[in-house]
Amino acid sequence: MAPQQTVTPPALPGPPTSAPAPRAQLIHIEVDRRLGHEWDEWNGRPLPKGGDFSAPPRLFFGFAALTVATVSGVVALLLYLIAPRLGRLWGPLPQTLWIALAAFAALQWLYLGVLAAAFYSTRNLLPERLLERGPYLQLMNYTSLIARAFGKRDWVEHAAIDVYNTLAERRNRRVGKGELLVLIPRCLSKQALDGVLEIAGRYEVPVFVATRGQLARRVIRERRPRAVVAVACERDMMTGLRDVAGKLPVLGLTMQLPNGPCRDATIDLGQMERWVQGLVAAAPARGHTKQ
């Protein structure tokens, strides 16, 4: 009798397995200016509204008008006080300076009016070198100084950054995957960090963690990106925009600080993905379906 043979049935196909979502490489950088130093005076108490400083754009425009009026008034007062002595040097000098001051003040009000018209009319009325990458950066800075005196710094800065982002987005800039840089702070919550890495992995863009400001500028110089998506609180974002936005396009995503500054910060991941996708103008990598 022939020996019995055992026949192994073919393996049945199992359910298809989806490939894990790609994640971007996380690169840490160390620098001179410590990010978060703007919060050194924090007293440890919970921040208002759980660290969410969202504010309407009109708040910025109101304080910007106050800033222009304050600067013009201070210069006018100074000129009034020293005009007699200037007249002794040269008779027409005070009148000449008053005319120059009037022209300068008129130019400031005109610029603020054009800025507001550009924002609310959905059309950028000036080139970026004269708008979000030009004098607007200085206007943001001086307006922030005035807002501090009224205890409205973070809200005014948030509104100013929103105005800046709106103007910058309208340029419809497109860059290659290797030409976009994502900069994040080290204080993101684990969930926020995982979300950033997942988004960056899908669109194949590098992510850098900056603990200080100087290296952030250095890595930009070394990698030479054509655009940057940066994440920071309002205070650090203002400093970063002032340092970088005049040199290359930046979109600034502000954070919420439910546990106080510099720890477990959260961000709008949907907004980040819209910005990254819009800049690289590409679909997510194959094998992954966005939930």
ABEGO torsion letter per residue (X at the ends): XBBBBBBBBBBBBBBBBBBBBBBBBBBBBBBABBBGAAAAABAGBBBBGGGBABBBAAAAAAAAAAAAAAAAAAAAAAAAAAAAAAAAABAAAAAAAAAAAAAAAAAAAAAAAAAAAAAAAGBBABBAAABAABAAAAAAAAAAAAAAAAGAAAAAAAAAAAAAAAAAAAAGBBBBAAABBBBBBAABBAAAAAAAAAAAAAAGBBBBBBABAAAAAAAAAAAGBABBBBBBBAAAAAAAAAAAAAABBBBBBBBBBAAEBGBGBBBBAAAAAAAAAAAAGBBBBBGBBBX
